[in-house]
Amino acid sequence: MIAMSYEYTVCSALDVERVSHGNGGGGSKYPWYNPRIPVGEGFHVPRTQSDIDTDKGRPGVPTKQLAKLGIKYKTYKAVKNGIPGYMCERVK
């Protein structure tokens, strides 16, 4: 049997900077981290009226990660061009 050599460093989670933002390691599903979205603007996520009525499908804001960058969003029910959904508005 051949012995394998693995390189690693034992450390605290506080010693590293996370470069993935959840979502199964596939990156963020929504443009939370887009620096070109100014305060007062954001993005609309379309949902069915049934989803809106039952409070389903609301995008989850990655609050802790955004706070480290000085960014904050609020989400609320909204209709854009007759399409129901959630507005994700950058407030900071």
N, C-alpha and C positions, 0 to 999 in steps of 0.2 A: 504494500500500500504506500502511495506517495503522500508525504505530509504536505499540506498546503499552508502557505504563509499568507495571512491576512493582516493588512495594516489598518490600525484604528487608534483613536485617541479617546481615552475615557475622560468625559467632561460633564459638566452640568448643562442642563437645557438653557440656563441663563448665559452660557458662554458662546452660544451660537445665534446666528441671525437666520430665522426661517425664511426660505426663499419660495416656498410653495404656500398657497393660500387655500388649502382644503380642496374640496370638490374632487376627491380621489386622485390627487396629484396631477390632474389634467389642467390646472390653471383655474382662474376664476371664470364663472359662467357669465357674469355681468361686468360692465366696465367700471367697477368701483374705484379702481386705482388709476383711471385715466386722468392725467393732470390737465387735459384740455377741457374738462367739464368744469366751468366756473361755478362759483357759489350762486345759487338762485336758479340754476339749470339742473338737468339730470337726464333721466331716461325713463321711458314708459315700457312696462312689461305687459303685453296683452294676455288676458285670461278670459275664460267664458263667464257669462253673467252668473251662472250657477256657482262657479268657484268664488266669485266676488261675494255673492249672497251668503255663502257658507264659510267665508274667511279662509279659503284654501289658496295655495299657490303664491302667497306673499313672499317676495324675495327676502332671504335672510341677509341682513347687513353684517359684514365681518367687522363689527364695531371695534374690537380690541386692536386688530391689525391696522385699521384706518386711523385710530387715535394716535398710534405711533408716528403717523405721517401728518398729523394735524388735519385730518379730513373727517367729516361727519355727514351722514345722510339721514333723512327721514323718509319713510314710505307711507303712502296713503292711497286709498281707492280713488281712481280717476278714470275719466273717459276721454279718449283722444280720437278725434275724427269719427265719433260714433262707436269706437271700439273700447269696451270696458277693460280695465286692468289696474295695475298699481303704478303710481308715479314714484320714482326714487329720486328725490330732490337733494342736491348737495346743499347743506346749510352751513358748512364751515370748511 
